[in-house]
Structure formats: structure tokens, C-alpha cells
Amino acid sequence: MLVLFLMRNIMKGMKIYQFFASFGVIIIAAIARPVFAESSPVEAPIFFRSVNAGYKDDNSSQNYDFFELTKTVGDDLDLSPFKIQYFNSSDNFAGELEFAEPTILRGDSVIFGFNKSPQYQEASSRYLYSFSSSGLASTAGRLRIVQGELVIDEICWGKSVCEQLLPKFATKSSDNRTAVICRSNCEEPFVLEEYYPAINPEAIYIPEPEPVELPSCEGVQLTELYSYYEENSSEQFIELFNSNDYDQDLSVCTLRYKNKNYSLQGKLEANSYTIIQDILLTKDPSAALSVELFDGNGLVGSLTYMHGQKRGASFAYIDGQ
């Protein structure tokens, strides 16, 4: 004998759809509800305004595949703390959309489109998603906005279940509608409309990062080079002068000679000289050679010496020459 029991609210946070016993075997089919932030979606800074899972035609497998976000705050909103997560028709996690830091939403809303939808091919990549090769599933799916561990907002369609349940989307152009979601003072939680917005290229902007000034070697000068030694190469040297009125950390400086870099160490006192002797120099090159001084910001200075060097004579800058 089959006994059917209908039960509700068996446990907190669960919706029970079936509960029955047959021959002593109990089966429970349940769907856990998402854990939302304490504030409702209306009070959250951002939520979903509309979604369309696209339709197929002869030219494309997914037209007007998009979702729309809107904000509740009047000021510009940085989207970088949020992620948009997508769960496919099998309710498996299928990818997420992350935002560069910072990504500023200036308008009231912003459209994000599937990167293979022909209607969005000209849009910047910052407005495109590629959760799967075929876009949002029209049979069923789930999108949610998360901030850290909190679910800010969630919408579902087809057989998927969550707080905001929408109908299955049409797959033909003639039937296609967009679900536009209402958040307050609504007779219905959503309406189906012929709403196919274009992407506004100015809805969000990503500010250029401030240039990072790396530790500088500016003010250190290459002043003398001695290559054509009298007896052996241990006599060779490169001379540096610190023209700054402060001691210079040489570890931020690099010498380059014949395409090889040489890191420096120690400190060079203000208005003082030092010599570098661990670089083997060509004593009389057949063509001009240069010793270059770099820091993290680029080239600081260079010293070039020519063919025709004389034994025991150095090549030096004097009064900037």
C-alpha cells in the first residue's frame, strides 16, 4: 500500500516538494534556498533588472543573449567587489564574470551580452561574457550576484528554482521576450517585453591606473671609463658620480654593457664618486661601445667610447662633454 504524505517546512531554508513512503523506503526531494545578505535585493547596491537567454535563427545560434544590472545608489558604483555567477540547465556552476579593479558603473544600469551574439560583436570585451560556448541556456538556468560569500541577488528560469523564478525563455525569434524584473510596488514580479537593448559603451569606465614611480637612480652619472690597461684587465673600471644631495642606494641601479646586465650594490654618498671593476671591458673596440645606466623607470644615462683608445688613457666626461 502506498501512503502519500505532504509535508512543508521540514527544515529551515528548504522547500520540500515531495515526501512519500513506499514499502518502508522514504524519499525526499528538496531544493535548498540561497543564503542571501541580511538586506533585501532592493536595499542592496545592485541587482538584476532584466535577462534574456536568446533565440536561434538561420544566422546565429544565440541572438540577444544578455542580462542587465541596475544600481540602487545615486553615486558611481564600483563593480569590482561583485561577481556574476552562472549555473547551467543542469544547475551546475558554469562560470563567472569578474570585473577589473576598479570598474565604475556611472549610469543607472548596464547591459552585458554573450560574446557570440551578433548584436554585441562591436561591444568592448568589458561588456561581454562567455559562460559557455552557447550562451545562457533557454531551457533552464540561474544567475546570481555575489559579494564575497553573500548572494546579493539571484534569478532563475525554466526548471531551476530560486527566489526569483522566471518562465522558460522562447527559442524562436517570433516568440522571444525579455523578462524585466520589478523590485517594488509591483503587481507582478516580472513582465515579458519586447526589450532588446543595445550595449551602452559609456555605461562603465575603468580608470587608467596611476603611474607607479619605481625607485630612481636619477642623478647618478657615468663619468669615466678606463678600458685600455697598462698590464692587465684588473686595472679597468667604470666611474659613477652621485650628483644628488643625498646618499644613493645603488641596488636600484643596473649597468648594461654588450647586452648584459650588471646589478649594483651598496650606497653612494652625496656628491661622491665610486668605481665598478667587475665588468670586463673591450680595451679598444673596433666599433663604438656603450655602458648604460638603468633604473626601474628606464634609461638614466650612458657613456660611449670609440675605437682608437690609447694604452693607459681613460675616456671621461668633463663638464658634460
C-alpha positions in Angstrom: 0.0 0.0 0.0 1.4 3.4 -1.0 1.0 6.2 1.6 1.4 9.8 0.4 2.5 12.4 2.9 2.6 16.1 2.0 5.0 18.0 4.3 6.0 21.6 4.3 8.9 23.4 6.1 10.5 20.3 7.3 13.7 22.2 7.9 14.7 25.9 7.8 15.9 27.1 4.4 14.5 24.1 2.5 11.4 23.8 0.3 10.0 20.2 0.2 8.3 19.2 -3.0 7.7 15.5 -2.4 7.7 13.3 0.5 6.4 9.8 0.3 6.9 6.3 1.7 6.7 3.1 -0.2 7.4 -0.3 1.2 9.3 1.3 4.1 11.5 3.5 1.8 11.4 7.3 2.3 12.4 9.6 -0.5 12.7 13.4 -0.1 13.2 15.8 -3.0 14.3 19.2 -1.7 15.9 22.3 -3.1 18.0 24.4 -0.7 17.3 28.1 -0.8 20.2 30.5 -1.4 21.7 32.3 1.6 21.0 36.0 0.9 22.6 39.0 2.6 20.6 40.4 5.5 19.5 43.3 3.3 16.9 42.6 0.7 17.8 43.0 -3.0 16.0 46.3 -3.1 18.3 47.6 -0.4 21.4 46.1 -2.0 23.5 48.4 -4.2 23.0 46.4 -7.3 20.6 43.7 -8.7 19.3 42.2 -11.9 16.9 44.2 -13.9 16.3 42.0 -17.0 17.5 38.8 -18.6 17.1 37.1 -22.0 18.6 33.7 -22.8 18.5 34.4 -26.6 17.0 32.6 -29.6 18.2 30.8 -32.6 17.8 31.7 -36.3 19.5 30.8 -39.6 22.4 33.2 -38.9 23.2 32.7 -35.2 22.6 30.1 -32.5 22.1 32.8 -29.9 20.7 36.3 -30.6 20.2 38.9 -27.9 21.6 36.8 -25.1 22.1 39.3 -22.3 21.4 40.3 -18.8 21.1 43.8 -17.3 22.3 45.1 -13.9 20.9 48.2 -12.3 22.1 50.1 -9.2 20.1 51.5 -6.3 22.6 54.1 -5.3 22.8 57.5 -6.9 26.6 57.7 -6.9 29.0 56.0 -9.1 29.3 52.3 -8.1 32.5 50.2 -8.2 31.5 46.8 -9.6 34.9 45.1 -8.7 33.7 43.7 -5.3 30.9 41.7 -7.1 30.9 38.6 -9.3 28.2 37.3 -11.7 27.9 33.6 -11.5 26.0 31.4 -14.0 24.6 27.9 -13.4 23.5 25.9 -16.5 20.4 23.9 -17.3 21.7 21.1 -15.1 22.2 23.6 -12.3 26.0 23.1 -12.4 28.3 26.1 -12.0 29.3 27.1 -15.5 31.5 30.2 -15.0 31.5 33.7 -13.6 32.0 37.3 -14.7 34.6 39.2 -12.7 35.3 42.9 -13.0 38.6 44.8 -13.1 39.5 46.9 -10.1 38.0 49.4 -10.3 35.1 49.1 -12.8 32.8 52.1 -12.3 29.1 52.0 -13.2 28.2 55.6 -14.0 24.7 55.1 -15.4 21.7 53.6 -13.7 22.1 50.3 -15.5 24.4 48.3 -17.7 23.9 45.6 -20.3 26.2 42.5 -20.5 25.9 40.4 -23.7 27.0 37.0 -24.8 30.3 37.4 -26.8 28.9 35.4 -29.7 25.6 37.2 -30.1 25.8 39.1 -33.4 24.1 42.1 -31.9 27.0 42.6 -29.5 30.0 41.9 -31.8 31.1 45.5 -31.8 31.0 45.9 -28.0 34.1 46.2 -25.8 35.1 43.0 -24.1 34.4 44.6 -20.7 30.6 44.2 -21.6 30.8 40.6 -22.8 30.6 37.2 -21.1 31.4 33.7 -22.3 30.0 31.4 -19.6 29.6 28.6 -22.2 30.1 28.1 -25.9 26.3 28.6 -26.5 25.4 31.3 -24.0 22.7 31.2 -21.5 20.5 28.1 -21.7 17.0 28.8 -22.7 15.5 25.7 -21.1 16.7 26.5 -17.6 19.4 28.4 -15.8 20.4 30.6 -12.9 22.3 33.8 -12.5 23.3 35.4 -9.2 25.3 38.3 -8.0 27.7 37.6 -5.1 29.9 39.7 -2.9 32.3 37.6 -1.1 30.2 34.8 0.5 27.0 36.7 0.2 24.4 36.2 -2.5 23.1 39.7 -3.3 20.6 38.8 -5.9 19.5 35.7 -7.9 17.2 34.9 -10.8 16.2 31.6 -12.2 14.3 30.4 -15.2 12.8 27.2 -16.6 13.0 24.3 -14.2 15.6 26.0 -12.0 14.3 27.2 -8.6 15.4 30.2 -6.5 13.9 33.3 -5.0 13.1 35.0 -8.4 11.6 32.3 -10.7 11.1 33.3 -14.4 9.4 31.3 -17.2 11.3 29.2 -19.7 12.6 31.5 -22.5 11.5 31.3 -26.1 13.9 29.9 -28.6 12.3 31.4 -31.7 12.5 35.0 -32.9 8.8 35.3 -33.2 8.2 34.3 -29.6 11.2 35.8 -27.9 10.6 38.1 -25.0 12.8 39.6 -22.3 12.0 39.1 -18.6 12.1 42.6 -17.0 12.1 42.2 -13.2 10.1 44.5 -10.9 11.5 45.1 -7.4 9.0 47.4 -5.6 5.3 48.4 -5.9 4.7 45.6 -8.4 1.5 43.7 -9.2 3.7 41.0 -10.8 7.4 40.2 -10.0 8.3 40.5 -13.7 6.9 41.2 -17.1 7.7 39.8 -20.5 8.5 42.5 -23.0 10.0 43.0 -26.5 13.0 44.6 -24.9 16.3 44.2 -26.8 18.7 46.9 -25.6 22.0 47.8 -27.2 25.1 48.0 -25.1 25.9 51.5 -24.0 29.7 51.9 -24.4 29.8 54.6 -21.8 27.8 52.8 -19.0 31.0 51.8 -17.2 34.6 53.0 -17.3 37.8 51.7 -16.0 40.1 54.5 -14.8 43.7 54.4 -16.0 46.0 53.3 -13.2 48.2 55.9 -11.6 51.7 55.6 -12.9 53.9 53.8 -10.4 57.2 55.6 -9.8 59.8 53.0 -9.1 62.9 53.7 -7.0 65.1 56.0 -9.0 68.8 56.2 -9.9 68.3 59.7 -11.4 71.3 62.0 -10.6 73.9 59.2 -10.8 76.2 59.8 -13.7 78.6 57.8 -15.7 81.7 60.0 -15.6 84.7 57.9 -16.6 85.7 54.6 -18.3 89.2 53.0 -18.4 89.5 50.1 -20.7 93.0 50.0 -22.3 95.0 48.9 -19.3 98.8 49.0 -18.9 99.4 45.5 -17.6 96.1 43.5 -17.1 92.3 43.8 -17.1 92.1 44.2 -13.3 93.0 47.9 -13.9 89.8 48.5 -15.9 87.0 50.5 -14.2 83.8 52.4 -14.7 83.3 55.5 -12.6 80.0 56.7 -11.2 79.3 60.1 -9.6 76.3 60.9 -7.4 75.3 64.5 -8.1 72.4 64.3 -5.7 72.5 66.0 -2.3 71.5 62.7 -0.6 73.1 59.2 -0.5 72.0 57.0 -3.3 71.0 53.3 -2.9 72.8 51.7 -5.8 70.8 48.5 -5.6 68.1 50.2 -7.7 70.6 50.9 -10.4 71.8 48.5 -13.2 74.6 48.8 -15.7 74.3 47.3 -19.1 77.2 46.5 -21.4 77.2 44.5 -24.6 73.6 43.4 -23.9 74.4 42.0 -20.4 73.1 43.5 -17.2 75.1 44.0 -14.0 73.4 44.7 -10.7 75.0 47.2 -8.3 75.1 47.1 -4.6 75.8 49.5 -1.7 75.3 53.2 -1.2 77.0 56.1 -2.9 77.3 59.2 -0.8 76.1 62.6 -2.0 78.5 64.4 -4.3 80.8 61.4 -4.3 82.4 59.0 -6.7 82.8 55.2 -6.9 84.3 52.8 -9.3 82.9 49.5 -10.7 85.6 46.9 -11.6 83.8 43.6 -12.1 82.9 44.3 -15.7 85.3 43.1 -18.4 85.6 45.8 -21.0 86.8 45.6 -24.6 90.1 47.6 -24.3 90.0 49.1 -27.9 86.7 48.2 -29.7 86.6 48.1 -33.5 83.3 50.0 -33.3 81.8 52.2 -30.6 80.5 50.5 -27.4 78.3 52.0 -24.7 77.9 51.5 -21.0 74.3 52.3 -20.0 72.8 53.0 -16.6 69.2 52.0 -15.9 66.7 52.0 -13.0 63.2 50.6 -12.9 61.9 53.6 -14.8 64.2 53.2 -17.8 67.5 54.6 -19.1 69.2 57.1 -16.8 72.4 57.8 -18.8 75.1 56.3 -21.0 78.8 56.6 -21.8 80.1 55.6 -25.3 83.7 55.1 -26.1 85.2 54.7 -29.6 87.9 52.8 -31.5 91.3 54.3 -31.1 91.8 54.1 -27.3 95.3 54.5 -26.1 97.1 52.4 -23.6 96.9 53.8 -20.1 94.4 56.6 -21.0 90.8 56.7 -19.8 87.7 58.0 -21.5 85.9 60.6 -19.4 83.1 63.2 -19.4 84.5 66.6 -18.4 82.0 69.4 -17.9 79.3 67.4 -19.5 81.4 66.6 -22.6 
